[in-house]
Amino acid sequence: MSEIRTKAMTVGYGKQEIISELSVTIPKSKITCIIGPNGCGKSTLLKTVARLLKPSSGTAMIDGKSIHKESTKAIAQEIAILTQAPQTPEDITVKELVSYGRAPYQKGFGQLKAHDWEKIHWALDQTQLLNQADRSVSSLSGGQKQRVWIAMALAQDTDCLLLDEPTTYLDMAHQLEVLQVLESLNQTLNRTIVMVLHDLNHAARFADHLIAIRKGKIIQTGSPEEVMKTEVLREVFDIEASIVTDPHTGKPTLLSYQLSH
């Protein structure tokens, strides 16, 4: 399993600095959720680790190697990313979209080999999509579409899977459906999964490790019990939170909150 860490990493857009000298380690074979207010740097951190953005200083590393000094193809064989609300090409089938995950292993315009189709079949099986393989992606429900994108990332066959708000625009049942698929992938295949989530209760329920960020700086990292505390949420979100223990999961749950004065 690959270990991802950043060291004194600063990232911005133009002259606007979003992340400042951020150092963090992402646990191997665990589910990590990044939480924080809008614009705090959650997605920026994820995209920089995935090599979609380049830091102005500091570094992001995988197994001790600088992510930004490795080739795009090499990193794509170690880290897969599902960005926020990806656009589905028109008139494409589930199987065709999932096959795009094999791109990092192709040479030029080479055709998919038997091994590639084995990985595609496996990814469809893992996301319960085998019986939908020949359907048009546009005909699927929101939860099914998101599972197709996850299957594409799985077909990439990486140790690390990064997801930027994978439950956005989904109803409550489909949100749970997607998160349970990811939880199963982590538990059965030891995949390292890193997600940006807005729903704190989902983050606490499904994550082994939380990273709380505000204004590009880490406020707290640790288990849900260490991060889902009144004083931490006050500092991160400017709220006064009432935290209880979920009787079904034993995880901390945000019961209600008020704005801090």
Secondary structure, DSSP 8 states (H G I E B T S, - for coil): ---EEEEEEEEEETTEEEEEEEEEEE-TTSEEEEE-STTSSHHHHHHHHTTSS--SEEEEEETTEETTTS-HHHHHTTEEEE-SS----TT-BHHHHHHGGGGGG--TT----HHHHHHHHHHHHHTT-GGGTTSBGGGS-HHHHHHHHHHHHHHT--SEEEEESTTTT--HHHHHHHHHHHHHHHHHH--EEEEE-S-HHHHHHH-SEEEEEETTEEEEEE-HHHHS-HHHHHHHHSEEEEEEE-TTT--EEEEEEEE--
